[in-house]
Amino acid sequence: MDLPKKHVFIHHGPYETCGIVSYQTERLEGMQKLFKSKGHKVDLHEISDRNSVELWVKGELIYKCSIKSLEFGGDGLMDTICAEALLAVEKAF
């Protein structure tokens, strides 16, 4: 039996690259692709917490990490942080 798919809200803060602090999504691409490949719906939301990524499912914070810990671009398959995040999403009630 397939597990019901989740609506995942990825809250992300700005981070510094090349001396500029801004909201960027390149480090979130792998996570988004991985979640979507498993059938989950993904929405991005900007937050003020610098370097932060928070995953929210059904109004509950289920995972948090530094955006700088995520690989730049890619499909998320080889990124251990993405694998941990996917496990948290799939365990979320």
C-alpha positions in Angstrom: 0.0 0.0 0.0 1.3 3.5 -0.9 1.7 6.0 1.8 -0.4 9.2 1.4 1.6 12.0 -0.1 2.4 15.1 1.9 2.2 18.8 1.1 5.6 20.0 2.2 6.4 23.7 2.9 10.1 24.5 2.7 10.8 27.7 4.6 14.2 29.1 3.8 16.2 32.0 4.9 18.7 34.2 3.0 22.4 33.1 2.9 25.6 34.7 1.8 27.4 33.9 -1.4 30.1 36.0 -3.0 29.7 38.6 -0.2 26.0 39.1 -0.9 23.2 38.0 1.4 20.0 37.1 -0.5 17.3 34.5 -0.9 18.4 31.9 -3.3 16.9 28.5 -4.2 19.8 26.7 -6.0 20.6 24.7 -2.8 17.0 23.7 -2.5 16.7 22.2 -6.0 17.8 18.7 -5.0 15.5 18.6 -2.1 12.5 19.8 -4.2 13.3 17.3 -7.0 13.6 14.4 -4.5 10.3 15.2 -2.7 8.5 15.7 -6.0 9.9 12.4 -7.4 8.2 10.7 -4.4 4.9 12.4 -5.2 5.0 15.1 -2.5 3.7 18.6 -3.2 6.3 21.3 -2.4 6.0 25.0 -1.8 8.8 27.4 -0.9 8.4 30.3 1.6 11.0 32.9 2.5 11.7 33.5 6.2 14.1 35.9 7.9 16.3 33.3 9.7 19.6 33.5 7.9 21.0 30.1 6.6 17.9 28.2 7.8 15.8 25.6 6.1 12.7 24.3 7.9 10.3 21.7 6.6 6.7 22.0 7.7 3.9 19.4 7.2 0.4 19.9 8.4 1.4 22.9 10.5 4.2 21.0 12.3 7.9 21.7 12.0 9.4 18.3 11.2 12.9 19.0 10.1 15.5 21.8 10.3 19.0 22.3 8.8 21.4 24.9 7.5 20.9 25.7 3.8 24.7 25.7 3.4 24.6 22.0 4.3 22.7 21.2 1.1 24.4 20.4 -2.1 24.2 23.1 -4.8 21.8 22.0 -7.6 21.5 18.3 -8.4 18.7 15.9 -7.9 19.1 15.3 -4.2 19.8 11.6 -4.6 23.3 11.7 -3.3 22.8 14.4 -0.7 22.6 12.8 2.8 20.8 15.9 4.2 18.1 15.5 1.5 17.8 11.8 2.4 17.3 12.7 6.1 14.7 15.3 5.2 12.8 12.9 3.0 12.7 10.4 5.8 11.3 13.1 8.1 8.6 14.0 5.5 7.6 10.4 5.0 7.4 9.8 8.8 5.3 12.9 9.4 1.7 12.1 10.3 
